[in-house]
């Protein structure tokens, strides 16, 4: 997982651009990049965009995905 400097960079980037790369998006969601990539492959992750050959996540889409996956309790 990334260090504290990376988390700070992610916060500063949010103010500069609404688009985050995979590592920045994972930091924003507080999950590993490995999990985010796995969710993307399965089609269960946040909506992403391809800008040229680069995968980008819009912060609003990350927030919407997080909100859609919020729970009050764990299902059994």
C-alpha positions, 0 to 999 in steps of 0.5 A: 500500500502507498505511504503517507506522501502518496495519500497527500498527493492524492488529496492535492490532486483532487483539487487540481483534476477530477481524474485519478489514475488507478493508484490515486483512486485506490488511495482515495477509496482506501483500498489496495490497487490490487483490489481495485484492478480485480474489481475492474476486471470483474466489472464490480468496481467504479466506472472508469474511463480510458484516456488514450491508453490510460485508465482514469477514474472521475472522483464523482464516479468513485463517490457514487460507487462508494455510496452504492456499496454502503451498508448498515450491516453485514449480510449473512 
